């Protein structure tokens, strides 16, 4: 089943809203997909698209500086956070 670009945009907005509501905490892809009730691979694909648009930032290391081997945490970029904050 194919998903239209309009629906993908709406789901991407849900992802951004989820990250905004949890700011400054960072969420793993699995946590985001659980929040928005979507498949992890589909969520990861949308997150990569948002990263290309500079709306989210991937965090690839834990607080001790050790790289995650198989997971990525995500947070809103400062630009996206400021834009969301203005609209609230």
C-alpha positions in Angstrom: 0.0 0.0 0.0 1.4 3.4 -1.0 1.1 6.4 1.2 0.5 9.8 -0.4 3.0 12.7 0.1 0.3 14.6 1.9 -0.1 11.8 4.5 3.6 11.5 4.9 3.8 15.2 5.6 1.1 14.9 8.3 3.0 12.0 9.9 6.2 14.0 9.8 4.3 16.8 11.6 3.3 14.3 14.3 7.0 13.3 14.7 8.0 17.0 15.1 5.2 17.5 17.6 6.3 14.4 19.6 9.9 15.7 19.7 8.7 19.2 20.7 6.6 17.8 23.5 9.6 15.9 24.8 12.2 18.7 24.3 15.0 18.8 25.6 14.9 15.0 26.0 16.1 12.9 23.1 14.1 10.0 21.9 15.1 6.8 20.1 13.5 6.0 16.8 11.5 3.1 18.5 10.1 5.5 21.1 9.0 7.9 18.5 7.4 5.2 16.4 5.5 3.9 19.5 4.3 7.5 20.2 2.9 8.0 16.8 1.8 4.4 16.3 3.9 3.8 13.1 6.4 1.2 11.9 10.0 1.8 13.0 11.5 1.6 9.5 8.9 4.0 8.1 9.5 6.4 11.0 13.3 6.2 10.5 12.8 7.0 6.8 10.7 10.1 7.7 13.3 11.2 10.3 16.0 11.0 7.8 14.0 13.2 5.5 13.4 15.7 8.3 17.2 15.6 9.0 17.9 16.5 5.4 15.6 19.6 5.9 17.6 20.5 9.1 14.5 20.0 11.3 15.8 17.2 13.5 19.3 16.3 14.7 20.5 12.7 15.2 22.4 11.9 18.4 24.8 9.0 17.8 26.6 8.9 21.1 25.5 8.4 24.7 26.2 11.0 27.4 29.6 9.3 28.1 30.6 9.8 24.5 30.3 6.1 23.5 28.7 5.7 20.1 25.4 3.8 19.9 26.0 0.7 17.8 22.6 0.1 16.4 20.3 3.0 17.5 20.0 6.7 17.0 18.4 9.2 19.3 16.7 12.3 17.8 15.9 15.8 18.9 14.5 18.9 17.3 17.0 21.3 15.8 17.2 24.7 17.4 15.7 26.3 14.3 12.7 23.9 14.4 12.2 24.4 18.2 12.1 28.2 17.9 9.6 27.9 15.0 7.3 25.6 17.1 7.7 27.8 20.1 6.5 30.9 18.2 3.4 29.1 17.0 2.4 27.9 20.5 
